[in-house]
């Protein structure tokens, strides 16, 4: 895509789930490439739904969503995996594969991209040490605490330096010290060119890092 083109654009977007009211209403914004935004708002304001639209896990009820310059309404099923390869996602429910070790879960995006060999393990191990999981590389996710599983999910999302990172409450299960460390990791990724969107309720982190906010309220949006 053109480097001057926003990496994500919403134009008067509404979204509703079948049989329910609008979760998002008349939402418009654009994310420049290389930007860093916090996505804030009360529980139920639509933050997760907005991230789902960006990740191509749903389509708007009305309006236009563009990701990497593509109108999501016109994408075919075959197009979606190609676009998602450039997106790292931290889900609230982690979505780790329990038959794989923590290290194997983190390495998965590299393996899918064709990387092989000892260099993969070394690269993954270095990142896992950064997120405080050096002692748990061979552990299965089911044996890890919620906070440890969350850090595995974060490491997996950033391991291949995606063009776009979407993180849904990535510090929700960790203490403030680790929360800060994870934000520094996201900052470093952003400095290397990744566009970062972090949905969070952690007001202290938002105030400390002082990046622009996209705030949802009542299904609508205000950008600060």
N, C-alpha and C positions, 0 to 999 in steps of 0.2 A: 504494500500500500504506500501511497504518497506520504513522505515524512511530515508534511504539513497538515495532513488529515487527522482529525481526532481518532484515537484508537477505539473509543466507544462514543456513540451518539444516541440519545433518546429524543424523540420529537413527538410531544403530546401523547405519551404512552399511557394507556390504561391496561390493567390486568385484573382478571377475576378468575377464580376457580369455579368449576361447574356447579351451578345452582346457588352460588354465593354472591355477595356484594363485591364491588371493586376493591381490590387490595391496594392497587395503585391507580391514581387518577391524574391525568393531564401532566405527566412528568416529562420535563425537558431539561437536558443538560448535555455537555460534551466533556470528555476527558482527553486532554492533550497527551500525546505520547510522552512518556517519561515523567508524568505527574504522580503525585502522592496525595490521596484523599482519604479522610475518615468518613465512613457512612454511619450516621448517628440517628437516634430516634428511640422512642419508647418501644417496649415489646409489643409486637403486633402492628407496628407502623408500616411494615412491608419491606424491611431491609433484606431478609433472606429471599423474598420473591424477586426483588430487584437484581440480586446477584444471580439468581437462577436464570433470569432473562439474558444476562450478559454471558453466562456459561452455556447458553443454548439448551437449557433444560426445560424451556417453555417458550411460548410465543405470546406476544401481546394480544389483548382482546381488540385493541385499536391503537393507532399511532404507528410509529416506525422506530425500530431498534436496528442500529448498525454496529457491527463488531468487525474490526480490521477492514472497514470499508464495505462490508457485505450486509445487505438487507436480510435480516434473519428470516423474514417471511418467504424469501425466494430460495433459501438453501435447500438442497436435497439431503436425504439421509446420508448419502455418501460424502457430502461436503463437511458434515459436522465433525467427524473425527480429525480431519485435517486441520480445522481451525482450533479445536480443543488441544491439539498438540502444543500450541503456543501459549496455553493458559494453565497456570498453576492454581489449584483450588484447595483451600482448607475448609472442609465441611464441619459443621457442628457435631455430626455423628461420626467423624473421622474416616469411616469407610476403609479401614485397614483389612488386609486379607490375612485371616488367622492361620492359614496353613503355611504362611511365609514368616520368616524371622523379621524382627524390626529392621535389620539391615537390608534384607531382601525387599521389604516393602518400600524403603526409601530408594533403593536402586531401580525400582520398577520402571519409572519414566525413562531412565537411561537405557535399560534393556529393550524396552519397546522401540526406542529410537535406534537400536542396532549396536549399542556399545557393549563391549565384552572385555573380559580379562581382569587382571589384577589392578589396573589403574582405576577401574570402576569401584572396586572394594576400597581402595585407598581414598578416593574422592568422597565416597559415602561415609567412611569411617571418620574422616576429618570433620565433615559437617555434623555428624552425630556427637562427636566430642564437643563441638560448639554449643549444641543445644542440651548438653548435660546428660547424654545417654551412652557414654563410653562403656559403662558396665552392663549395658542391656542390648548390645548389638545382636546377639544370638537369641534373644528372648522372643517368644511368641506374643502377639498383642494381648491375648487373653490373660497373660500373667502380669501385665503392666497396669499401673494405676491410670486413672483418667488423665491426669496431667502428663504422664509419660506417653500415653497413646497420642495425646494432642501434639506433643513435640515430634513424635514420629511422623504424624500427618503433615506438620509444617515442614519438616526436613524433606519429605517426599514432594511437597508442592514447589519447593524452591531449588531442588537439586539440579535441574537442567536449565536454570536461569531463564524462566519463561518471559515472553514479551509482556504478559499481563498476569498479575497475581491478584486473586480474589480470596480474602480471608474472612470467614464468618466467626466472629468472637474468638480469635486465635489465642487470647490470653485469659480466657474465661476459667480455665482449670489450673492455672499456675499462680505462684506467688508473685508479688510485685517485682522482686529482684529478677526472676526469670522473665517476667513480662517485659521489663526494660531490655533485657538481653535479646529477646525475640524481636522487639521493635528496632534495635540496632541492626539485626540481621536483615530486616525488611528495608531499612535505610540503605544498607550497603548494596542490596540488590537493586534498589531504586537508582543509586548512583551509577550502576553499571548499565542503566537504561530501561529497566523494567517499570512499567506503569503499575502502581500499587493502589488497591482499594481495600480498606480494612473496616469491616462492620464491627462496632464495639459499643459496650455500655460503660467502658472504663473512662470516666471523665478526667481522672488525674493523668492518664496517659495522653489523652487528647490535648489537655492543657499544656503538658510538658513538651510535647513534640510540635505542637502549634502548626500543623498542616491544615490546608483548607478542608472544610467540612461540607458534606452533602447531608442535609438533615431532612428526614421524613417525618411528617406529622399529618395524621388523618388521611394518609394515602397520597398526599401532595408533597412537594419538595421545595426546599429553600437551599441555595448554595451560598456559603459564606466564604 
